[in-house]
Amino acid sequence: MNELAAVEADVIDLAALKDANIIADNMKSAKVILSGEITKAVTLKGVKATKGAKAAIEAAGGKVED
């Protein structure tokens, strides 16, 4: 979750995660797990999330889209 806060984009997708060097360029999918905290409202798009991670993102004012 702390890594998501480091991404400068408001919409976080695979490309944004790759640009921020959070995942490797050859990754075709990713899943966010609840680890740490997030205080910035972000939209997670096309990236899977655990129930706990989704709840934390939504609690920070963000949302998770498929």
C-alpha positions as CSV (number, residue, x, y, z in Angstrom):
1,M,0.0,0.0,0.0
2,N,2.9,2.4,0.7
3,E,4.1,1.9,-2.8
4,L,0.8,3.1,-4.2
5,A,1.2,6.4,-2.4
6,A,4.5,6.9,-4.2
7,V,2.9,6.6,-7.6
8,E,2.2,10.2,-8.9
9,A,-0.8,9.2,-11.0
10,D,-4.3,9.5,-9.6
11,V,-5.4,6.5,-11.7
12,I,-3.1,3.5,-11.0
13,D,-3.0,0.8,-13.6
14,L,-0.3,-1.6,-14.8
15,A,1.5,1.1,-16.8
16,A,1.6,3.4,-13.8
17,L,3.0,0.6,-11.6
18,K,5.7,-0.2,-14.3
19,D,6.6,3.5,-14.7
20,A,7.1,3.8,-10.9
21,N,9.3,0.6,-11.0
22,I,7.0,-1.1,-8.6
23,I,6.5,-4.1,-10.9
24,A,8.7,-5.4,-13.7
25,D,8.0,-4.4,-17.3
26,N,7.2,-8.0,-18.3
27,M,4.4,-8.4,-15.7
28,K,1.0,-8.9,-17.2
29,S,-1.0,-8.7,-14.0
30,A,-0.6,-7.5,-10.4
31,K,-2.5,-7.7,-7.1
32,V,-2.4,-5.2,-4.3
33,I,-2.3,-6.6,-0.8
34,L,-3.0,-4.8,2.5
35,S,0.4,-3.9,3.8
36,G,1.0,-0.5,5.4
37,E,-1.5,2.3,4.9
38,I,-2.6,4.6,2.2
39,T,-3.8,8.2,2.8
40,K,-4.1,9.4,-0.8
41,A,-7.3,8.9,-2.8
42,V,-6.4,6.8,-5.9
43,T,-8.3,4.9,-8.5
44,L,-7.0,1.4,-9.0
45,K,-7.9,0.3,-12.5
46,G,-7.3,-3.1,-14.1
47,V,-5.2,-4.2,-11.1
48,K,-6.6,-6.8,-8.6
49,A,-6.8,-6.1,-4.9
50,T,-7.4,-8.1,-1.8
51,K,-10.5,-7.3,0.3
52,G,-8.4,-5.6,2.9
53,A,-6.5,-3.5,0.3
54,K,-9.8,-2.5,-1.4
55,A,-11.3,-1.5,1.9
56,A,-8.2,0.7,2.7
57,I,-8.3,2.3,-0.7
58,E,-12.0,3.1,-0.4
59,A,-11.5,4.4,3.2
60,A,-8.9,6.9,1.8
61,G,-11.5,8.1,-0.7
62,G,-10.4,6.1,-3.6
63,K,-12.0,3.3,-5.6
64,V,-11.2,0.0,-7.3
65,E,-12.3,-0.6,-10.9
66,D,-12.0,-3.8,-13.0
